[in-house]
Amino acid sequence: MSGPRFLTLADVAEVLNTSTAQVYALVRRGELPAIKIGGRGQWRVESEQLESYIQQQYVATRQFVDAHPFTEVDEGADELR
């Protein structure tokens, strides 16, 4: 990833195509490492940490897919699983 070293939670939300609230939850649960800076305690995620998180999610997804093979029953199912 090229660009700034640190990203705001809004920047991360844009990259992941999700909400800022969801990114905040990932940070607060410790799933996505971040730092708090400044007097107002603004969160920042290092771009390398974001890339690492994305790669971990690929691994987790592969493990899920391997453990839960696709069947014809799954066709047309929502993404919500």
PDB file of N, CA, C and O in Angstrom:
ATOM      1  N   MET A   1       0.856  -1.172   0.000  1.00  0.00           N
ATOM      2  CA  MET A   1       0.000   0.000   0.000  1.00  0.00           C
ATOM      3  C   MET A   1       0.899   1.231   0.000  1.00  0.00           C
ATOM      4  O   MET A   1       1.764   1.382   0.863  1.00  0.00           O
ATOM      5  N   SER A   2       0.687   2.093  -0.963  1.00  0.00           N
ATOM      6  CA  SER A   2       1.440   3.344  -0.977  1.00  0.00           C
ATOM      7  C   SER A   2       0.564   4.430  -0.374  1.00  0.00           C
ATOM      8  O   SER A   2      -0.660   4.307  -0.315  1.00  0.00           O
ATOM      9  N   GLY A   3       1.208   5.482   0.066  1.00  0.00           N
ATOM     10  CA  GLY A   3       0.427   6.554   0.683  1.00  0.00           C
ATOM     11  C   GLY A   3       0.945   6.844   2.066  1.00  0.00           C
ATOM     12  O   GLY A   3       2.081   6.505   2.398  1.00  0.00           O
ATOM     13  N   PRO A   4       0.104   7.481   2.886  1.00  0.00           N
ATOM     14  CA  PRO A   4       0.546   7.860   4.222  1.00  0.00           C
ATOM     15  C   PRO A   4       0.799   6.639   5.107  1.00  0.00           C
ATOM     16  O   PRO A   4       0.193   5.581   4.932  1.00  0.00           O
ATOM     17  N   ARG A   5       1.710   6.820   6.059  1.00  0.00           N
ATOM     18  CA  ARG A   5       2.026   5.723   6.983  1.00  0.00           C
ATOM     19  C   ARG A   5       0.845   5.419   7.898  1.00  0.00           C
ATOM     20  O   ARG A   5       0.558   4.253   8.172  1.00  0.00           O
ATOM     21  N   PHE A   6       0.157   6.461   8.372  1.00  0.00           N
ATOM     22  CA  PHE A   6      -0.958   6.275   9.288  1.00  0.00           C
ATOM     23  C   PHE A   6      -2.264   6.723   8.647  1.00  0.00           C
ATOM     24  O   PHE A   6      -2.310   7.711   7.915  1.00  0.00           O
ATOM     25  N   LEU A   7      -3.323   5.978   8.938  1.00  0.00           N
ATOM     26  CA  LEU A   7      -4.643   6.244   8.383  1.00  0.00           C
ATOM     27  C   LEU A   7      -5.630   6.533   9.509  1.00  0.00           C
ATOM     28  O   LEU A   7      -5.526   5.973  10.600  1.00  0.00           O
ATOM     29  N   THR A   8      -6.578   7.405   9.234  1.00  0.00           N
ATOM     30  CA  THR A   8      -7.673   7.622  10.176  1.00  0.00           C
ATOM     31  C   THR A   8      -8.622   6.423  10.103  1.00  0.00           C
ATOM     32  O   THR A   8      -8.544   5.614   9.179  1.00  0.00           O
ATOM     33  N   LEU A   9      -9.511   6.321  11.082  1.00  0.00           N
ATOM     34  CA  LEU A   9     -10.493   5.239  11.032  1.00  0.00           C
ATOM     35  C   LEU A   9     -11.405   5.382   9.816  1.00  0.00           C
ATOM     36  O   LEU A   9     -11.847   4.386   9.244  1.00  0.00           O
ATOM     37  N   ALA A  10     -11.682   6.619   9.429  1.00  0.00           N
ATOM     38  CA  ALA A  10     -12.496   6.852   8.222  1.00  0.00           C
ATOM     39  C   ALA A  10     -11.758   6.366   6.973  1.00  0.00           C
ATOM     40  O   ALA A  10     -12.369   5.795   6.069  1.00  0.00           O
ATOM     41  N   ASP A  11     -10.441   6.594   6.927  1.00  0.00           N
ATOM     42  CA  ASP A  11      -9.638   6.100   5.794  1.00  0.00           C
ATOM     43  C   ASP A  11      -9.693   4.576   5.724  1.00  0.00           C
ATOM     44  O   ASP A  11      -9.871   3.997   4.653  1.00  0.00           O
ATOM     45  N   VAL A  12      -9.538   3.938   6.881  1.00  0.00           N
ATOM     46  CA  VAL A  12      -9.570   2.476   6.941  1.00  0.00           C
ATOM     47  C   VAL A  12     -10.945   1.968   6.517  1.00  0.00           C
ATOM     48  O   VAL A  12     -11.046   0.982   5.786  1.00  0.00           O
ATOM     49  N   ALA A  13     -11.992   2.630   6.969  1.00  0.00           N
ATOM     50  CA  ALA A  13     -13.354   2.241   6.587  1.00  0.00           C
ATOM     51  C   ALA A  13     -13.524   2.304   5.074  1.00  0.00           C
ATOM     52  O   ALA A  13     -14.162   1.437   4.478  1.00  0.00           O
ATOM     53  N   GLU A  14     -12.958   3.320   4.466  1.00  0.00           N
ATOM     54  CA  GLU A  14     -13.053   3.445   3.006  1.00  0.00           C
ATOM     55  C   GLU A  14     -12.325   2.296   2.314  1.00  0.00           C
ATOM     56  O   GLU A  14     -12.845   1.716   1.361  1.00  0.00           O
ATOM     57  N   VAL A  15     -11.132   1.968   2.785  1.00  0.00           N
ATOM     58  CA  VAL A  15     -10.355   0.868   2.193  1.00  0.00           C
ATOM     59  C   VAL A  15     -11.121  -0.447   2.318  1.00  0.00           C
ATOM     60  O   VAL A  15     -11.180  -1.225   1.366  1.00  0.00           O
ATOM     61  N   LEU A  16     -11.707  -0.696   3.488  1.00  0.00           N
ATOM     62  CA  LEU A  16     -12.413  -1.948   3.734  1.00  0.00           C
ATOM     63  C   LEU A  16     -13.870  -1.917   3.262  1.00  0.00           C
ATOM     64  O   LEU A  16     -14.574  -2.923   3.343  1.00  0.00           O
ATOM     65  N   ASN A  17     -14.311  -0.769   2.773  1.00  0.00           N
ATOM     66  CA  ASN A  17     -15.689  -0.595   2.316  1.00  0.00           C
ATOM     67  C   ASN A  17     -16.679  -0.981   3.419  1.00  0.00           C
ATOM     68  O   ASN A  17     -17.597  -1.776   3.215  1.00  0.00           O
ATOM     69  N   THR A  18     -16.457  -0.389   4.587  1.00  0.00           N
ATOM     70  CA  THR A  18     -17.310  -0.625   5.743  1.00  0.00           C
ATOM     71  C   THR A  18     -17.510   0.695   6.477  1.00  0.00           C
ATOM     72  O   THR A  18     -17.078   1.741   5.994  1.00  0.00           O
ATOM     73  N   SER A  19     -18.143   0.658   7.609  1.00  0.00           N
ATOM     74  CA  SER A  19     -18.399   1.896   8.355  1.00  0.00           C
ATOM     75  C   SER A  19     -17.249   2.214   9.312  1.00  0.00           C
ATOM     76  O   SER A  19     -16.483   1.336   9.708  1.00  0.00           O
ATOM     77  N   THR A  20     -17.154   3.477   9.665  1.00  0.00           N
ATOM     78  CA  THR A  20     -16.179   3.902  10.665  1.00  0.00           C
ATOM     79  C   THR A  20     -16.472   3.222  11.995  1.00  0.00           C
ATOM     80  O   THR A  20     -15.544   2.857  12.718  1.00  0.00           O
ATOM     81  N   ALA A  21     -17.741   3.046  12.327  1.00  0.00           N
ATOM     82  CA  ALA A  21     -18.119   2.364  13.571  1.00  0.00           C
ATOM     83  C   ALA A  21     -17.605   0.925  13.591  1.00  0.00           C
ATOM     84  O   ALA A  21     -17.156   0.441  14.630  1.00  0.00           O
ATOM     85  N   GLN A  22     -17.668   0.247  12.460  1.00  0.00           N
ATOM     86  CA  GLN A  22     -17.165  -1.127  12.382  1.00  0.00           C
ATOM     87  C   GLN A  22     -15.652  -1.149  12.576  1.00  0.00           C
ATOM     88  O   GLN A  22     -15.131  -2.025  13.267  1.00  0.00           O
ATOM     89  N   VAL A  23     -14.946  -0.202  11.979  1.00  0.00           N
ATOM     90  CA  VAL A  23     -13.490  -0.124  12.152  1.00  0.00           C
ATOM     91  C   VAL A  23     -13.158   0.172  13.606  1.00  0.00           C
ATOM     92  O   VAL A  23     -12.242  -0.430  14.166  1.00  0.00           O
ATOM     93  N   TYR A  24     -13.888   1.088  14.222  1.00  0.00           N
ATOM     94  CA  TYR A  24     -13.676   1.408  15.630  1.00  0.00           C
ATOM     95  C   TYR A  24     -13.846   0.144  16.480  1.00  0.00           C
ATOM     96  O   TYR A  24     -13.056  -0.099  17.393  1.00  0.00           O
ATOM     97  N   ALA A  25     -14.860  -0.649  16.187  1.00  0.00           N
ATOM     98  CA  ALA A  25     -15.094  -1.896  16.929  1.00  0.00           C
ATOM     99  C   ALA A  25     -13.917  -2.859  16.741  1.00  0.00           C
ATOM    100  O   ALA A  25     -13.498  -3.505  17.701  1.00  0.00           O
ATOM    101  N   LEU A  26     -13.386  -2.965  15.537  1.00  0.00           N
ATOM    102  CA  LEU A  26     -12.223  -3.826  15.287  1.00  0.00           C
ATOM    103  C   LEU A  26     -11.024  -3.377  16.119  1.00  0.00           C
ATOM    104  O   LEU A  26     -10.304  -4.199  16.686  1.00  0.00           O
ATOM    105  N   VAL A  27     -10.824  -2.065  16.183  1.00  0.00           N
ATOM    106  CA  VAL A  27      -9.714  -1.504  16.959  1.00  0.00           C
ATOM    107  C   VAL A  27      -9.925  -1.764  18.450  1.00  0.00           C
ATOM    108  O   VAL A  27      -9.009  -2.218  19.135  1.00  0.00           O
ATOM    109  N   ARG A  28     -11.115  -1.482  18.950  1.00  0.00           N
ATOM    110  CA  ARG A  28     -11.378  -1.627  20.381  1.00  0.00           C
ATOM    111  C   ARG A  28     -11.334  -3.083  20.836  1.00  0.00           C
ATOM    112  O   ARG A  28     -10.996  -3.361  21.986  1.00  0.00           O
ATOM    113  N   ARG A  29     -11.675  -4.015  19.941  1.00  0.00           N
ATOM    114  CA  ARG A  29     -11.588  -5.442  20.275  1.00  0.00           C
ATOM    115  C   ARG A  29     -10.155  -5.964  20.153  1.00  0.00           C
ATOM    116  O   ARG A  29      -9.866  -7.094  20.547  1.00  0.00           O
ATOM    117  N   GLY A  30      -9.264  -5.139  19.608  1.00  0.00           N
ATOM    118  CA  GLY A  30      -7.873  -5.556  19.458  1.00  0.00           C
ATOM    119  C   GLY A  30      -7.599  -6.372  18.206  1.00  0.00           C
ATOM    120  O   GLY A  30      -6.507  -6.919  18.052  1.00  0.00           O
ATOM    121  N   GLU A  31      -8.569  -6.459  17.316  1.00  0.00           N
ATOM    122  CA  GLU A  31      -8.390  -7.218  16.084  1.00  0.00           C
ATOM    123  C   GLU A  31      -7.546  -6.457  15.067  1.00  0.00           C
ATOM    124  O   GLU A  31      -6.835  -7.057  14.262  1.00  0.00           O
ATOM    125  N   LEU A  32      -7.633  -5.140  15.114  1.00  0.00           N
ATOM    126  CA  LEU A  32      -6.875  -4.282  14.214  1.00  0.00           C
ATOM    127  C   LEU A  32      -6.029  -3.341  15.071  1.00  0.00           C
ATOM    128  O   LEU A  32      -6.562  -2.410  15.675  1.00  0.00           O
ATOM    129  N   PRO A  33      -4.718  -3.576  15.130  1.00  0.00           N
ATOM    130  CA  PRO A  33      -3.862  -2.727  15.964  1.00  0.00           C
ATOM    131  C   PRO A  33      -3.904  -1.267  15.523  1.00  0.00           C
ATOM    132  O   PRO A  33      -3.886  -0.960  14.331  1.00  0.00           O
ATOM    133  N   ALA A  34      -3.958  -0.377  16.506  1.00  0.00           N
ATOM    134  CA  ALA A  34      -3.996   1.063  16.245  1.00  0.00           C
ATOM    135  C   ALA A  34      -3.331   1.787  17.407  1.00  0.00           C
ATOM    136  O   ALA A  34      -3.064   1.201  18.456  1.00  0.00           O
ATOM    137  N   ILE A  35      -3.073   3.066  17.197  1.00  0.00           N
ATOM    138  CA  ILE A  35      -2.530   3.904  18.263  1.00  0.00           C
ATOM    139  C   ILE A  35      -3.469   5.080  18.465  1.00  0.00           C
ATOM    140  O   ILE A  35      -4.209   5.478  17.565  1.00  0.00           O
ATOM    141  N   LYS A  36      -3.417   5.625  19.674  1.00  0.00           N
ATOM    142  CA  LYS A  36      -4.193   6.819  20.006  1.00  0.00           C
ATOM    143  C   LYS A  36      -3.202   7.966  20.136  1.00  0.00           C
ATOM    144  O   LYS A  36      -2.211   7.853  20.857  1.00  0.00           O
ATOM    145  N   ILE A  37      -3.463   9.072  19.440  1.00  0.00           N
ATOM    146  CA  ILE A  37      -2.524  10.188  19.467  1.00  0.00           C
ATOM    147  C   ILE A  37      -3.229  11.487  19.827  1.00  0.00           C
ATOM    148  O   ILE A  37      -4.445  11.617  19.684  1.00  0.00           O
ATOM    149  N   GLY A  38      -2.451  12.426  20.289  1.00  0.00           N
ATOM    150  CA  GLY A  38      -2.967  13.767  20.557  1.00  0.00           C
ATOM    151  C   GLY A  38      -3.811  13.864  21.803  1.00  0.00           C
ATOM    152  O   GLY A  38      -4.203  12.862  22.401  1.00  0.00           O
ATOM    153  N   GLY A  39      -4.081  15.111  22.183  1.00  0.00           N
ATOM    154  CA  GLY A  39      -4.868  15.389  23.376  1.00  0.00           C
ATOM    155  C   GLY A  39      -6.289  14.881  23.286  1.00  0.00           C
ATOM    156  O   GLY A  39      -6.897  14.553  24.305  1.00  0.00           O
ATOM    157  N   ARG A  40      -6.826  14.812  22.083  1.00  0.00           N
ATOM    158  CA  ARG A  40      -8.194  14.333  21.901  1.00  0.00           C
ATOM    159  C   ARG A  40      -8.252  12.823  21.678  1.00  0.00           C
ATOM    160  O   ARG A  40      -9.329  12.249  21.518  1.00  0.00           O
ATOM    161  N   GLY A  41      -7.069  12.184  21.668  1.00  0.00           N
ATOM    162  CA  GLY A  41      -7.016  10.735  21.534  1.00  0.00           C
ATOM    163  C   GLY A  41      -7.568  10.202  20.233  1.00  0.00           C
ATOM    164  O   GLY A  41      -8.394   9.289  20.227  1.00  0.00           O
ATOM    165  N   GLN A  42      -7.117  10.769  19.135  1.00  0.00           N
ATOM    166  CA  GLN A  42      -7.576  10.305  17.830  1.00  0.00           C
ATOM    167  C   GLN A  42      -6.865   9.010  17.461  1.00  0.00           C
ATOM    168  O   GLN A  42      -5.657   8.872  17.659  1.00  0.00           O
ATOM    169  N   TRP A  43      -7.623   8.070  16.927  1.00  0.00           N
ATOM    170  CA  TRP A  43      -7.077   6.773  16.545  1.00  0.00           C
ATOM    171  C   TRP A  43      -6.411   6.849  15.178  1.00  0.00           C
ATOM    172  O   TRP A  43      -6.886   7.532  14.271  1.00  0.00           O
ATOM    173  N   ARG A  44      -5.298   6.131  15.055  1.00  0.00           N
ATOM    174  CA  ARG A  44      -4.616   5.999  13.774  1.00  0.00           C
ATOM    175  C   ARG A  44      -4.192   4.547  13.594  1.00  0.00           C
ATOM    176  O   ARG A  44      -3.744   3.895  14.537  1.00  0.00           O
ATOM    177  N   VAL A  45      -4.340   4.055  12.377  1.00  0.00           N
ATOM    178  CA  VAL A  45      -3.945   2.691  12.026  1.00  0.00           C
ATOM    179  C   VAL A  45      -2.789   2.788  11.035  1.00  0.00           C
ATOM    180  O   VAL A  45      -2.887   3.460  10.009  1.00  0.00           O
ATOM    181  N   GLU A  46      -1.709   2.112  11.357  1.00  0.00           N
ATOM    182  CA  GLU A  46      -0.568   2.104  10.449  1.00  0.00           C
ATOM    183  C   GLU A  46      -0.943   1.286   9.213  1.00  0.00           C
ATOM    184  O   GLU A  46      -1.541   0.217   9.331  1.00  0.00           O
ATOM    185  N   SER A  47      -0.596   1.783   8.044  1.00  0.00           N
ATOM    186  CA  SER A  47      -0.989   1.111   6.801  1.00  0.00           C
ATOM    187  C   SER A  47      -0.469  -0.323   6.747  1.00  0.00           C
ATOM    188  O   SER A  47      -1.142  -1.196   6.197  1.00  0.00           O
ATOM    189  N   GLU A  48       0.718  -0.587   7.307  1.00  0.00           N
ATOM    190  CA  GLU A  48       1.240  -1.961   7.342  1.00  0.00           C
ATOM    191  C   GLU A  48       0.376  -2.859   8.216  1.00  0.00           C
ATOM    192  O   GLU A  48       0.191  -4.035   7.901  1.00  0.00           O
ATOM    193  N   GLN A  49      -0.157  -2.319   9.312  1.00  0.00           N
ATOM    194  CA  GLN A  49      -1.052  -3.091  10.173  1.00  0.00           C
ATOM    195  C   GLN A  49      -2.354  -3.413   9.447  1.00  0.00           C
ATOM    196  O   GLN A  49      -2.900  -4.506   9.601  1.00  0.00           O
ATOM    197  N   LEU A  50      -2.849  -2.469   8.663  1.00  0.00           N
ATOM    198  CA  LEU A  50      -4.061  -2.709   7.887  1.00  0.00           C
ATOM    199  C   LEU A  50      -3.822  -3.820   6.874  1.00  0.00           C
ATOM    200  O   LEU A  50      -4.653  -4.717   6.728  1.00  0.00           O
ATOM    201  N   GLU A  51      -2.706  -3.767   6.180  1.00  0.00           N
ATOM    202  CA  GLU A  51      -2.393  -4.814   5.201  1.00  0.00           C
ATOM    203  C   GLU A  51      -2.266  -6.178   5.876  1.00  0.00           C
ATOM    204  O   GLU A  51      -2.726  -7.185   5.338  1.00  0.00           O
ATOM    205  N   SER A  52      -1.645  -6.210   7.048  1.00  0.00           N
ATOM    206  CA  SER A  52      -1.513  -7.455   7.800  1.00  0.00           C
ATOM    207  C   SER A  52      -2.889  -7.988   8.195  1.00  0.00           C
ATOM    208  O   SER A  52      -3.151  -9.186   8.084  1.00  0.00           O
ATOM    209  N   TYR A  53      -3.764  -7.094   8.654  1.00  0.00           N
ATOM    210  CA  TYR A  53      -5.121  -7.481   9.020  1.00  0.00           C
ATOM    211  C   TYR A  53      -5.853  -8.080   7.816  1.00  0.00           C
ATOM    212  O   TYR A  53      -6.521  -9.107   7.936  1.00  0.00           O
ATOM    213  N   ILE A  54      -5.726  -7.443   6.680  1.00  0.00           N
ATOM    214  CA  ILE A  54      -6.385  -7.942   5.463  1.00  0.00           C
ATOM    215  C   ILE A  54      -5.872  -9.337   5.120  1.00  0.00           C
ATOM    216  O   ILE A  54      -6.664 -10.220   4.793  1.00  0.00           O
ATOM    217  N   GLN A  55      -4.564  -9.544   5.189  1.00  0.00           N
ATOM    218  CA  GLN A  55      -3.998 -10.864   4.896  1.00  0.00           C
ATOM    219  C   GLN A  55      -4.497 -11.915   5.895  1.00  0.00           C
ATOM    220  O   GLN A  55      -4.782 -13.050   5.514  1.00  0.00           O
ATOM    221  N   GLN A  56      -4.600 -11.534   7.168  1.00  0.00           N
ATOM    222  CA  GLN A  56      -5.129 -12.458   8.177  1.00  0.00           C
ATOM    223  C   GLN A  56      -6.570 -12.839   7.868  1.00  0.00           C
ATOM    224  O   GLN A  56      -6.978 -13.978   8.093  1.00  0.00           O
ATOM    225  N   GLN A  57      -7.336 -11.891   7.355  1.00  0.00           N
ATOM    226  CA  GLN A  57      -8.733 -12.174   7.017  1.00  0.00           C
ATOM    227  C   GLN A  57      -8.829 -13.122   5.826  1.00  0.00           C
ATOM    228  O   GLN A  57      -9.745 -13.942   5.760  1.00  0.00           O
ATOM    229  N   TYR A  58      -7.891 -13.016   4.883  1.00  0.00           N
ATOM    230  CA  TYR A  58      -7.852 -13.980   3.780  1.00  0.00           C
ATOM    231  C   TYR A  58      -7.600 -15.387   4.317  1.00  0.00           C
ATOM    232  O   TYR A  58      -8.242 -16.342   3.880  1.00  0.00           O
ATOM    233  N   VAL A  59      -6.672 -15.518   5.257  1.00  0.00           N
ATOM    234  CA  VAL A  59      -6.369 -16.822   5.857  1.00  0.00           C
ATOM    235  C   VAL A  59      -7.592 -17.353   6.605  1.00  0.00           C
ATOM    236  O   VAL A  59      -7.968 -18.513   6.438  1.00  0.00           O
ATOM    237  N   ALA A  60      -8.215 -16.502   7.430  1.00  0.00           N
ATOM    238  CA  ALA A  60      -9.390 -16.919   8.196  1.00  0.00           C
ATOM    239  C   ALA A  60     -10.532 -17.333   7.274  1.00  0.00           C
ATOM    240  O   ALA A  60     -11.237 -18.306   7.544  1.00  0.00           O
ATOM    241  N   THR A  61     -10.708 -16.589   6.188  1.00  0.00           N
ATOM    242  CA  THR A  61     -11.768 -16.917   5.239  1.00  0.00           C
ATOM    243  C   THR A  61     -11.485 -18.242   4.555  1.00  0.00           C
ATOM    244  O   THR A  61     -12.395 -19.050   4.367  1.00  0.00           O
ATOM    245  N   ARG A  62     -10.234 -18.475   4.180  1.00  0.00           N
ATOM    246  CA  ARG A  62      -9.855 -19.746   3.546  1.00  0.00           C
ATOM    247  C   ARG A  62     -10.133 -20.901   4.499  1.00  0.00           C
ATOM    248  O   ARG A  62     -10.642 -21.941   4.081  1.00  0.00           O
ATOM    249  N   GLN A  63      -9.803 -20.728   5.777  1.00  0.00           N
ATOM    250  CA  GLN A  63     -10.065 -21.779   6.769  1.00  0.00           C
ATOM    251  C   GLN A  63     -11.562 -22.032   6.907  1.00  0.00           C
ATOM    252  O   GLN A  63     -11.990 -23.181   7.018  1.00  0.00           O
ATOM    253  N   PHE A  64     -12.357 -20.968   6.902  1.00  0.00           N
ATOM    254  CA  PHE A  64     -13.806 -21.120   6.980  1.00  0.00           C
ATOM    255  C   PHE A  64     -14.337 -21.872   5.759  1.00  0.00           C
ATOM    256  O   PHE A  64     -15.149 -22.788   5.891  1.00  0.00           O
ATOM    257  N   VAL A  65     -13.876 -21.480   4.578  1.00  0.00           N
ATOM    258  CA  VAL A  65     -14.331 -22.120   3.343  1.00  0.00           C
ATOM    259  C   VAL A  65     -13.934 -23.594   3.337  1.00  0.00           C
ATOM    260  O   VAL A  65     -14.724 -24.450   2.936  1.00  0.00           O
ATOM    261  N   ASP A  66     -12.721 -23.888   3.776  1.00  0.00           N
ATOM    262  CA  ASP A  66     -12.267 -25.285   3.820  1.00  0.00           C
ATOM    263  C   ASP A  66     -13.095 -26.108   4.804  1.00  0.00           C
ATOM    264  O   ASP A  66     -13.395 -27.274   4.544  1.00  0.00           O
ATOM    265  N   ALA A  67     -13.463 -25.503   5.930  1.00  0.00           N
ATOM    266  CA  ALA A  67     -14.234 -26.211   6.954  1.00  0.00           C
ATOM    267  C   ALA A  67     -15.720 -26.299   6.616  1.00  0.00           C
ATOM    268  O   ALA A  67     -16.431 -27.151   7.149  1.00  0.00           O
ATOM    269  N   HIS A  68     -16.186 -25.424   5.734  1.00  0.00           N
ATOM    270  CA  HIS A  68     -17.609 -25.376   5.363  1.00  0.00           C
ATOM    271  C   HIS A  68     -17.725 -25.352   3.838  1.00  0.00           C
ATOM    272  O   HIS A  68     -17.996 -24.304   3.250  1.00  0.00           O
ATOM    273  N   PRO A  69     -17.519 -26.511   3.196  1.00  0.00           N
ATOM    274  CA  PRO A  69     -17.551 -26.547   1.727  1.00  0.00           C
ATOM    275  C   PRO A  69     -18.880 -26.038   1.165  1.00  0.00           C
ATOM    276  O   PRO A  69     -19.939 -26.230   1.761  1.00  0.00           O
ATOM    277  N   PHE A  70     -18.799 -25.403   0.033  1.00  0.00           N
ATOM    278  CA  PHE A  70     -19.972 -24.880  -0.662  1.00  0.00           C
ATOM    279  C   PHE A  70     -20.809 -26.045  -1.171  1.00  0.00           C
ATOM    280  O   PHE A  70     -20.276 -27.015  -1.709  1.00  0.00           O
ATOM    281  N   THR A  71     -22.119 -25.941  -0.998  1.00  0.00           N
ATOM    282  CA  THR A  71     -23.030 -26.955  -1.520  1.00  0.00           C
ATOM    283  C   THR A  71     -24.127 -26.258  -2.311  1.00  0.00           C
ATOM    284  O   THR A  71     -24.258 -25.036  -2.253  1.00  0.00           O
ATOM    285  N   GLU A  72     -24.907 -27.026  -3.042  1.00  0.00           N
ATOM    286  CA  GLU A  72     -25.999 -26.442  -3.824  1.00  0.00           C
ATOM    287  C   GLU A  72     -27.009 -25.735  -2.931  1.00  0.00           C
ATOM    288  O   GLU A  72     -27.671 -24.798  -3.378  1.00  0.00           O
ATOM    289  N   VAL A  73     -27.142 -26.160  -1.687  1.00  0.00           N
ATOM    290  CA  VAL A  73     -28.058 -25.521  -0.743  1.00  0.00           C
ATOM    291  C   VAL A  73     -27.636 -24.076  -0.502  1.00  0.00           C
ATOM    292  O   VAL A  73     -28.477 -23.213  -0.248  1.00  0.00           O
ATOM    293  N   ASP A  74     -26.329 -23.814  -0.583  1.00  0.00           N
ATOM    294  CA  ASP A  74     -25.801 -22.478  -0.344  1.00  0.00           C
ATOM    295  C   ASP A  74     -26.081 -21.504  -1.487  1.00  0.00           C
ATOM    296  O   ASP A  74     -26.010 -20.291  -1.284  1.00  0.00           O
ATOM    297  N   GLU A  75     -26.396 -22.000  -2.675  1.00  0.00           N
ATOM    298  CA  GLU A  75     -26.620 -21.094  -3.796  1.00  0.00           C
ATOM    299  C   GLU A  75     -27.724 -20.111  -3.485  1.00  0.00           C
ATOM    300  O   GLU A  75     -28.797 -20.491  -3.014  1.00  0.00           O
ATOM    301  N   GLY A  76     -27.459 -18.859  -3.749  1.00  0.00           N
ATOM    302  CA  GLY A  76     -28.433 -17.822  -3.503  1.00  0.00           C
ATOM    303  C   GLY A  76     -28.491 -17.364  -2.058  1.00  0.00           C
ATOM    304  O   GLY A  76     -29.294 -16.494  -1.722  1.00  0.00           O
ATOM    305  N   ALA A  77     -27.655 -17.931  -1.192  1.00  0.00           N
ATOM    306  CA  ALA A  77     -27.652 -17.524   0.224  1.00  0.00           C
ATOM    307  C   ALA A  77     -27.073 -16.136   0.352  1.00  0.00           C
ATOM    308  O   ALA A  77     -26.266 -15.710  -0.475  1.00  0.00           O
ATOM    309  N   ASP A  78     -27.484 -15.428   1.389  1.00  0.00           N
ATOM    310  CA  ASP A  78     -26.984 -14.081   1.656  1.00  0.00           C
ATOM    311  C   ASP A  78     -25.528 -14.126   2.044  1.00  0.00           C
ATOM    312  O   ASP A  78     -25.016 -15.168   2.452  1.00  0.00           O
ATOM    313  N   GLU A  79     -24.849 -12.975   1.916  1.00  0.00           N
ATOM    314  CA  GLU A  79     -23.471 -12.813   2.360  1.00  0.00           C
ATOM    315  C   GLU A  79     -23.373 -12.767   3.875  1.00  0.00           C
ATOM    316  O   GLU A  79     -22.268 -12.790   4.418  1.00  0.00           O
ATOM    317  N   LEU A  80     -24.482 -12.704   4.558  1.00  0.00           N
ATOM    318  CA  LEU A  80     -24.494 -12.427   5.990  1.00  0.00           C
ATOM    319  C   LEU A  80     -23.899 -13.540   6.840  1.00  0.00           C
ATOM    320  O   LEU A  80     -23.702 -13.352   8.041  1.00  0.00           O
ATOM    321  N   ARG A  81     -23.618 -14.654   6.268  1.00  0.00           N
ATOM    322  CA  ARG A  81     -23.059 -15.736   7.086  1.00  0.00           C
ATOM    323  C   ARG A  81     -21.648 -15.459   7.460  1.00  0.00           C
ATOM    324  O   ARG A  81     -21.022 -16.265   8.148  1.00  0.00           O
TER     325      ARG A  81
END
